[in-house]
């Protein structure tokens, strides 16, 4: 009797593969923390902050509890609150808009560029007009470096300079990426990043950081992450929160940062193979000249009416897919009462109907890549 044997499932992001490479080093790093028992702001946190800043060329790095907290801390460090407009793309994860609401400000949604999925400077200009018409004070913009690709920071900076906007780069998906040799972490007034395990540089839990070149801002951030402390933890000079990077997570991240450049190179090799095999069959991602992506996701576009069937076909062959993001923020229940810039966000809506991501990580070997590619080609040929 013939039995159908299901093909083995390919991990979408294989955290375990990296664990096999770094396991002994990470175990030793965690053991050192367990030995000294300084679990809150232990020596590994300061060491990691120094190494992280050096990696991207920023003067200061301030660790915190999550990527979302990193954005909250950045907004609070600049005193952004009620009556202020914070501009963010509609095609992104909800945290980018959520943080504006959490500090009492109003998110104003901006459309993105179709080729890069990142914030559109012309749409940003229109959104500023919208905000003023509604009686809001344009205060900050949060460009997102989506799926690993840097936003057009020069275009954002030009608009922000004209309008005196604070720029807070949301590099949660793209830390390690660069533009003309300049790494993310040095664009705008501050950069927020996340160390969620699925991120290109991820820890073994939640974690985040804010990077800045401004010493005063860094001092305020360090105060804010510990309940707004001043001279000591019982001297509270501002309203803060409990948002410290855990010492064990810092120890893990120090080991991961050592191999991060190799992993970025490996991710780009996978992306090149995907692009060469799939170009002409689907819309493959484009990286503008001078930019380097870290490929948090490898996201293609298929016609909206074919996406569900494409995903189902790959699933039968053990190839997982994911959709980042199926509904733009301005259409979601929690956010649809917030304003959208003049002209709406038609590109965000189009992308939400077409995007689909293939397995991507630094340890995706050639044989597994071939499985993904062949499954995708078969699905597209139907």
C-alpha positions as CSV (number, residue, x, y, z in Angstrom):
1,X,0.0,0.0,0.0
2,X,1.4,3.4,-1.0
3,X,1.3,6.0,1.6
4,X,1.7,9.7,1.0
5,X,4.7,11.0,3.0
6,X,4.5,14.6,3.9
7,X,7.7,16.6,3.1
8,X,9.6,17.9,6.1
9,X,8.5,21.4,7.1
10,X,11.1,24.1,6.5
11,X,11.5,26.5,9.4
12,X,10.4,30.0,8.4
13,X,13.1,31.5,10.6
14,X,15.5,28.9,12.0
15,X,16.6,30.3,15.4
16,X,17.7,26.7,16.4
17,X,20.3,26.7,13.6
18,X,22.0,29.7,15.0
19,X,21.8,28.2,18.4
20,X,23.8,25.2,17.1
21,X,26.5,27.5,16.0
22,X,26.7,29.7,19.1
23,X,25.4,27.4,21.8
24,X,28.6,26.9,23.8
25,X,29.5,30.6,23.7
26,X,26.1,31.7,24.8
27,X,25.9,29.1,27.5
28,X,29.1,30.3,28.9
29,X,28.0,34.0,28.7
30,X,24.8,33.2,30.5
31,X,26.6,31.2,33.1
32,X,28.8,34.2,33.9
33,X,25.7,36.2,34.6
34,X,24.3,33.4,36.8
35,X,27.6,33.4,38.7
36,X,27.7,37.2,39.5
37,X,23.9,37.5,39.9
38,X,23.7,41.1,38.7
39,X,20.5,40.5,36.8
40,X,19.4,44.1,36.4
41,X,21.8,46.5,34.6
42,X,24.7,44.1,35.2
43,X,28.1,44.7,33.5
44,X,27.1,42.9,30.3
45,X,24.5,45.6,29.6
46,X,27.0,48.5,29.6
47,X,29.4,46.3,27.6
48,X,26.8,45.5,25.0
49,X,25.7,49.1,24.7
50,X,29.2,50.1,23.9
51,X,29.7,47.4,21.4
52,X,26.3,48.1,19.7
53,X,27.1,51.8,19.4
54,X,30.6,51.0,17.9
55,X,29.0,48.5,15.4
56,X,26.8,51.2,13.8
57,X,28.9,54.3,14.5
58,X,26.5,55.9,17.0
59,X,27.9,57.8,20.0
60,X,25.4,56.3,22.5
61,X,23.3,53.2,22.8
62,X,20.7,52.8,25.6
63,X,19.3,49.3,26.1
64,X,15.7,48.8,27.1
65,X,13.0,46.1,27.5
66,X,11.7,46.0,23.9
67,X,11.6,47.6,20.5
68,X,8.2,49.1,21.4
69,X,9.6,50.6,24.6
70,X,12.5,52.0,22.5
71,X,10.1,54.1,20.5
72,X,8.2,55.2,23.6
73,X,11.4,56.3,25.3
74,X,12.4,58.2,22.2
75,X,9.1,60.1,22.0
76,X,9.1,60.8,25.7
77,X,12.7,62.0,25.6
78,X,11.6,64.7,23.2
79,X,8.5,65.6,25.3
80,X,6.0,64.6,22.6
81,X,2.4,64.3,23.8
82,X,-1.1,65.5,23.5
83,X,-1.8,67.8,20.5
84,X,1.3,66.6,18.7
85,X,1.2,64.8,15.3
86,X,3.5,61.8,14.9
87,X,3.8,60.7,11.2
88,X,4.3,57.0,10.5
89,X,3.7,54.7,7.5
90,X,0.5,52.8,7.3
91,X,2.2,49.7,5.9
92,X,4.1,48.5,9.0
93,X,3.6,46.7,12.3
94,X,1.2,48.3,14.7
95,X,3.9,49.3,17.3
96,X,5.0,52.2,15.1
97,X,1.7,53.9,15.6
98,X,0.9,52.4,19.0
99,X,3.7,54.3,20.6
100,X,2.3,57.7,19.5
101,X,-1.0,56.9,21.2
102,X,0.8,55.6,24.3
103,X,2.4,59.0,24.9
104,X,-0.9,60.9,24.2
105,X,0.1,62.1,20.7
106,X,-1.9,61.5,17.4
107,X,-0.5,59.1,14.8
108,X,-1.1,60.5,11.3
109,X,-0.7,57.8,8.6
110,X,1.5,58.2,5.6
111,X,1.6,56.1,2.4
112,X,4.7,54.1,1.2
113,X,6.7,53.7,-2.0
114,X,5.6,50.8,-4.0
115,X,9.1,49.5,-4.9
116,X,10.6,49.7,-1.4
117,X,7.6,49.5,0.9
118,X,9.1,52.4,2.9
119,X,7.7,55.8,3.7
120,X,6.9,58.1,0.8
121,X,8.3,61.6,1.3
122,X,5.6,63.2,-0.9
123,X,2.9,61.5,1.1
124,X,4.6,62.8,4.3
125,X,4.3,66.3,3.0
126,X,0.6,65.8,2.3
127,X,0.1,64.3,5.8
128,X,1.7,67.4,7.4
129,X,-0.9,69.6,5.6
130,X,-3.6,67.2,6.9
131,X,-2.3,67.5,10.5
132,X,-2.2,71.2,10.5
133,X,-5.8,71.4,9.1
134,X,-6.9,69.2,12.0
135,X,-5.3,71.6,14.5
136,X,-2.4,69.2,15.4
137,X,1.2,70.3,15.8
138,X,3.5,68.4,13.4
139,X,6.2,67.2,15.8
140,X,7.9,63.9,14.7
141,X,8.2,61.4,11.9
142,X,9.0,57.7,12.4
143,X,10.3,56.2,9.2
144,X,10.4,52.4,9.3
145,X,13.1,50.4,7.6
146,X,10.7,47.7,6.6
147,X,11.6,44.0,6.0
148,X,15.3,44.8,6.4
149,X,15.6,47.6,3.8
150,X,16.6,51.2,4.9
151,X,14.1,53.9,4.2
152,X,15.0,56.9,2.0
153,X,16.5,58.8,4.9
154,X,17.8,61.6,2.7
155,X,14.3,62.3,1.5
156,X,12.8,62.1,5.0
157,X,15.5,64.4,6.4
158,X,14.8,67.0,3.7
159,X,11.1,67.1,4.7
160,X,11.9,67.0,8.4
161,X,14.3,69.8,8.1
162,X,11.9,72.0,6.3
163,X,9.1,71.3,8.9
164,X,11.3,71.1,12.0
165,X,10.3,67.5,12.7
166,X,12.1,65.2,15.0
167,X,13.2,62.0,13.2
168,X,13.0,58.7,15.1
169,X,14.1,55.9,12.8
170,X,12.3,52.6,13.5
171,X,15.0,50.1,12.6
172,X,13.5,47.2,14.4
173,X,13.5,45.1,11.2
174,X,16.7,46.4,9.7
175,X,19.4,47.0,12.2
176,X,22.7,46.2,10.5
177,X,21.5,47.6,7.1
178,X,23.3,50.5,5.5
179,X,23.1,53.3,3.0
180,X,26.4,54.2,1.1
181,X,28.4,52.5,3.9
182,X,26.6,54.3,6.7
183,X,24.8,51.9,9.0
184,X,21.4,52.5,10.5
185,X,21.7,53.9,14.0
186,X,23.1,57.2,12.8
187,X,20.2,58.6,10.8
188,X,17.8,61.1,12.3
189,X,17.7,62.3,15.9
190,X,17.4,58.8,17.3
191,X,17.1,55.2,16.2
192,X,15.0,52.6,17.9
193,X,15.6,48.9,17.4
194,X,14.3,45.6,18.6
195,X,16.0,42.4,19.7
196,X,12.9,40.2,19.5
197,X,14.1,36.6,18.7
198,X,12.9,36.7,15.0
199,X,14.8,39.9,14.2
200,X,18.1,39.7,12.3
201,X,19.9,40.5,15.6
202,X,17.6,38.9,18.2
203,X,18.0,37.8,21.8
204,X,16.3,35.0,23.7
205,X,13.3,37.1,24.8
206,X,12.3,40.7,24.5
207,X,14.8,43.5,24.3
208,X,15.5,46.8,22.5
209,X,17.7,49.8,22.3
210,X,17.8,53.5,21.4
211,X,20.8,55.0,19.6
212,X,21.7,58.6,19.4
213,X,24.6,60.9,18.9
214,X,23.3,63.5,21.4
215,X,24.7,63.1,24.9
216,X,21.9,65.0,26.6
217,X,19.3,62.8,24.9
218,X,21.2,59.7,26.0
219,X,21.2,60.9,29.6
220,X,17.4,61.5,29.5
221,X,16.8,58.0,28.0
222,X,18.8,56.4,30.7
223,X,16.8,58.2,33.3
224,X,13.5,57.4,31.6
225,X,14.2,53.6,31.5
226,X,14.5,53.5,35.3
227,X,11.4,55.4,36.4
228,X,12.8,58.8,35.6
229,X,15.6,58.6,38.1
230,X,18.0,61.5,38.9
231,X,20.9,61.1,41.2
232,X,19.7,57.7,42.3
233,X,16.6,55.5,42.0
234,X,14.8,57.4,44.8
235,X,15.4,60.8,43.2
236,X,12.7,60.9,40.5
237,X,13.2,63.9,38.2
238,X,10.7,62.9,35.5
239,X,8.0,60.4,34.8
240,X,9.6,57.3,33.5
241,X,8.9,53.6,33.3
242,X,10.6,50.2,34.1
243,X,12.3,49.4,30.8
244,X,15.7,47.9,31.3
245,X,17.5,45.4,29.0
246,X,17.9,42.2,31.0
247,X,21.5,41.3,31.8
248,X,21.1,37.8,30.5
249,X,19.7,39.1,27.2
250,X,22.7,41.5,26.9
251,X,25.0,38.6,27.4
252,X,23.3,36.6,24.6
253,X,23.4,39.6,22.3
254,X,27.1,40.2,22.8
255,X,27.8,36.7,21.4
256,X,25.4,37.2,18.6
257,X,26.8,40.6,17.6
258,X,30.2,38.9,17.0
259,X,28.8,36.8,14.1
260,X,26.2,39.4,12.9
261,X,28.3,40.6,9.9
262,X,28.7,37.1,8.7
263,X,25.0,36.5,9.0
264,X,24.1,39.7,7.1
265,X,26.3,38.4,4.2
266,X,24.6,35.0,4.3
267,X,21.2,36.6,4.2
268,X,22.2,38.6,1.1
269,X,23.4,35.5,-0.6
270,X,20.1,33.8,0.0
271,X,18.2,36.9,-1.3
272,X,20.4,36.9,-4.5
273,X,19.5,33.3,-5.2
274,X,15.9,33.9,-4.7
275,X,15.9,36.9,-6.9
276,X,17.8,35.2,-9.8
277,X,15.4,32.2,-9.7
278,X,12.1,34.1,-9.4
279,X,12.6,37.4,-11.3
280,X,10.1,37.6,-14.2
281,X,7.7,35.2,-12.5
282,X,6.7,37.5,-9.6
283,X,7.6,40.9,-8.4
284,X,10.9,40.4,-6.4
285,X,12.2,43.0,-4.0
286,X,14.4,45.8,-5.3
287,X,17.3,47.2,-3.3
288,X,18.2,50.8,-4.3
289,X,21.7,51.5,-5.3
290,X,24.0,52.1,-2.4
291,X,21.7,50.3,0.1
292,X,22.4,47.0,1.9
293,X,19.4,45.1,3.3
294,X,19.5,42.7,6.1
295,X,16.5,40.8,4.8
296,X,14.4,40.4,7.9
297,X,12.0,39.0,5.5
298,X,12.2,38.1,1.8
299,X,8.9,39.5,0.5
300,X,7.6,39.0,-3.0
301,X,4.4,40.2,-4.6
302,X,1.8,38.1,-6.4
303,X,-1.5,39.1,-7.8
304,X,-4.0,39.4,-5.0
305,X,-6.4,36.8,-6.5
306,X,-3.5,34.2,-6.6
307,X,-1.9,34.8,-3.2
308,X,-4.0,32.3,-1.2
309,X,-3.5,29.6,-3.7
310,X,0.2,30.3,-3.9
311,X,0.6,29.9,-0.1
312,X,-1.6,26.8,-0.1
313,X,0.6,25.2,-2.8
314,X,3.8,25.9,-1.0
315,X,2.3,24.5,2.2
316,X,1.7,21.2,0.6
317,X,5.4,21.0,-0.1
318,X,6.5,21.9,3.4
319,X,7.3,25.5,2.6
320,X,5.9,28.0,5.0
321,X,5.0,31.6,4.1
322,X,3.9,34.6,6.0
323,X,2.1,37.9,5.2
324,X,3.7,41.2,6.5
325,X,1.1,42.9,6.6
326,X,-2.4,41.8,5.5
327,X,-4.2,45.0,6.7
328,X,-2.6,48.5,6.6
329,X,-2.8,50.3,9.9
330,X,-5.3,52.9,8.8
331,X,-7.8,50.1,8.1
332,X,-7.4,48.3,11.4
333,X,-10.1,48.6,14.1
334,X,-7.8,50.2,16.7
335,X,-6.4,52.8,14.4
336,X,-9.0,53.6,11.7
337,X,-10.3,56.7,13.6
338,X,-6.9,58.3,13.3
339,X,-6.1,60.6,10.4
340,X,-4.6,59.6,7.1
341,X,-2.7,62.1,5.0
342,X,-4.4,63.8,2.1
343,X,-4.5,61.4,-0.8
344,X,-4.9,58.4,1.4
345,X,-2.7,55.3,1.4
346,X,-3.5,53.4,-1.8
347,X,-0.1,51.9,-2.2
348,X,-0.3,50.5,1.4
349,X,-3.6,48.9,0.5
350,X,-2.3,47.4,-2.7
351,X,0.7,46.0,-1.0
352,X,-1.3,44.5,1.8
353,X,-3.3,42.5,-0.8
354,X,-0.2,41.2,-2.7
355,X,2.8,40.7,-0.4
356,X,3.9,37.2,0.8
357,X,7.2,36.3,2.4
358,X,9.3,33.2,1.9
359,X,11.6,31.5,4.4
360,X,14.7,33.7,5.2
361,X,17.5,33.4,7.7
362,X,21.3,33.2,7.7
363,X,21.4,29.4,8.0
364,X,19.2,28.6,5.0
365,X,21.4,26.1,3.1
366,X,21.5,25.7,-0.7
367,X,19.5,22.5,-0.7
368,X,16.7,24.1,1.3
369,X,16.8,27.2,-0.8
370,X,16.3,25.0,-3.9
371,X,13.3,23.4,-2.2
372,X,11.7,26.8,-1.7
373,X,12.6,28.0,-5.2
374,X,11.2,25.0,-6.9
375,X,8.0,24.9,-4.9
376,X,7.5,28.6,-5.7
377,X,8.1,28.1,-9.4
378,X,5.7,25.2,-9.5
379,X,3.0,27.2,-7.7
380,X,3.5,30.1,-10.1
381,X,3.3,27.9,-13.1
382,X,-0.2,26.7,-12.2
